[in-house]
Amino acid sequence: MKAGQDIKTAVKALKALADVNRLRTAALLASAGRELCVCELVDALGESQYNVSRHLGALLAAGLIRKAKRGRWAMYALAADKGPLAEYIGRLVRPRPCCKVIAADIARLEKRLALRRRGVCVVGGNC
């Protein structure tokens, strides 16, 4: 990849994270360390499914996350890229104990993940 493309990729990723709800979403995905269903993110963030899906679309378009279909569920996780930009963004979105908003999001996510059966998302909560 050319240097010009690297910088454009970095700018696109950072612009995607410049929104508080997209940053919260990325932080939840980083905290979980596994795939999350849209409905789990909806419950953890306390946002509408439409808004969460829109934010996931922006993160996906920026190459920060990946999407996989599992039956009727869309599952999302951080992209597996291991380059310098991915490492920086990984550090940026890693939750910090002092961030009360993200800590509350993580607490809600943990409660929501407890609803899984055999490690698989089940419809519940606000979905």
C-alpha positions as a printed NumPy array, in Angstrom:
array([[  0.   ,   0.   ,   0.   ],
       [  1.309,   3.461,  -0.885],
       [  2.005,   6.079,   1.791],
       [ -0.842,   8.232,   0.43 ],
       [ -3.254,   5.361,   0.839],
       [ -2.013,   4.689,   4.389],
       [ -2.729,   8.247,   5.467],
       [ -6.165,   8.217,   3.817],
       [ -6.988,   4.96 ,   5.612],
       [ -5.846,   6.444,   8.92 ],
       [ -7.903,   9.614,   8.435],
       [-11.004,   7.598,   7.522],
       [-10.614,   5.436,  10.642],
       [-10.041,   8.395,  12.943],
       [-13.018,  10.27 ,  11.457],
       [-15.189,   7.216,  12.126],
       [-14.091,   7.229,  15.765],
       [-14.694,  10.98 ,  16.129],
       [-18.336,  10.312,  17.051],
       [-18.973,   9.532,  20.73 ],
       [-21.361,   6.643,  20.   ],
       [-19.016,   5.046,  17.465],
       [-16.172,   5.344,  19.975],
       [-18.385,   3.754,  22.656],
       [-19.286,   0.958,  20.227],
       [-15.633,   0.293,  19.373],
       [-14.775,   0.314,  23.083],
       [-17.449,  -2.323,  23.753],
       [-16.118,  -4.504,  20.947],
       [-12.578,  -4.106,  22.312],
       [-13.72 ,  -4.906,  25.829],
       [-15.696,  -7.977,  24.785],
       [-12.848,  -9.446,  22.766],
       [-15.361, -11.51 ,  20.786],
       [-18.178, -11.11 ,  18.315],
       [-21.222,  -9.231,  19.51 ],
       [-24.721,  -9.238,  18.088],
       [-26.359,  -5.952,  17.128],
       [-29.077,  -6.477,  19.747],
       [-26.418,  -6.928,  22.453],
       [-24.863,  -3.619,  21.429],
       [-28.297,  -1.953,  21.347],
       [-28.94 ,  -3.004,  24.939],
       [-25.455,  -2.079,  26.144],
       [-25.478,   1.362,  24.522],
       [-29.11 ,   2.201,  25.249],
       [-29.493,   3.441,  21.679],
       [-32.017,   2.495,  18.998],
       [-31.27 ,  -0.401,  16.664],
       [-31.309,   2.032,  13.751],
       [-28.651,   4.273,  15.322],
       [-26.441,   1.371,  16.402],
       [-26.63 ,  -0.18 ,  12.929],
       [-25.754,   3.169,  11.36 ],
       [-22.721,   3.54 ,  13.627],
       [-21.65 ,  -0.045,  12.917],
       [-21.92 ,   0.707,   9.193],
       [-19.577,   3.681,   9.559],
       [-17.048,   1.622,  11.556],
       [-17.307,  -1.183,   8.98 ],
       [-16.789,   1.231,   6.067],
       [-13.689,   2.589,   7.818],
       [-12.304,  -0.952,   8.093],
       [-12.269,  -0.885,  11.903],
       [-14.65 ,  -3.778,  12.431],
       [-15.765,  -6.924,  10.635],
       [-19.24 ,  -8.354,  10.168],
       [-20.348, -11.974,   9.973],
       [-23.86 , -13.325,   9.467],
       [-24.879, -16.123,  11.826],
       [-28.378, -17.179,  10.862],
       [-30.604, -14.171,  11.46 ],
       [-27.971, -12.391,  13.541],
       [-25.319,  -9.983,  12.349],
       [-22.219, -10.353,  14.498],
       [-19.534,  -7.68 ,  14.782],
       [-15.969,  -7.69 ,  16.113],
       [-12.915,  -5.488,  15.815],
       [-11.001,  -6.051,  12.586],
       [ -8.082,  -8.448,  12.89 ],
       [ -5.63 ,  -5.994,  11.28 ],
       [ -2.342,  -5.956,  13.177],
       [ -0.693,  -2.929,  11.545],
       [  0.48 ,   0.196,  13.391],
       [ -2.832,   2.   ,  12.838],
       [ -4.786,  -0.942,  14.24 ],
       [ -2.518,  -1.06 ,  17.293],
       [ -2.992,   2.672,  17.896],
       [ -6.763,   2.448,  17.495],
       [ -6.825,  -0.602,  19.749],
       [ -5.149,   1.434,  22.48 ],
       [ -7.497,   4.354,  21.815],
       [-10.711,   2.362,  22.217],
       [ -9.568,   0.117,  25.071],
       [-11.806,   1.053,  27.976],
       [-10.241,   2.838,  30.899],
       [-11.602,   2.494,  34.435],
       [-11.855,   6.283,  34.76 ],
       [-14.323,   6.606,  31.876],
       [-17.684,   6.304,  33.619],
       [-19.713,   6.25 ,  30.4  ],
       [-17.806,   3.32 ,  28.927],
       [-17.675,   1.537,  32.3  ],
       [-21.486,   1.752,  32.465],
       [-21.741,   0.485,  28.862],
       [-19.52 ,  -2.486,  29.748],
       [-21.613,  -3.276,  32.837],
       [-24.78 ,  -3.303,  30.719],
       [-23.037,  -5.459,  28.089],
       [-21.957,  -8.002,  30.719],
       [-25.567,  -8.301,  31.931],
       [-26.741,  -8.714,  28.328],
       [-24.104, -11.348,  27.557],
       [-25.336, -13.353,  30.551],
       [-28.518, -13.971,  28.509],
       [-26.592, -15.973,  25.909],
       [-27.316, -19.675,  25.734],
       [-24.355, -21.912,  24.986],
       [-22.417, -18.819,  23.945],
       [-25.003, -17.79 ,  21.35 ],
       [-27.053, -14.61 ,  21.354],
       [-30.736, -15.   ,  22.062],
       [-33.333, -12.364,  21.416],
       [-34.075, -10.501,  24.62 ],
       [-33.759,  -7.149,  26.278],
       [-34.749,  -4.27 ,  24.   ],
       [-34.636,  -6.22 ,  20.743]])
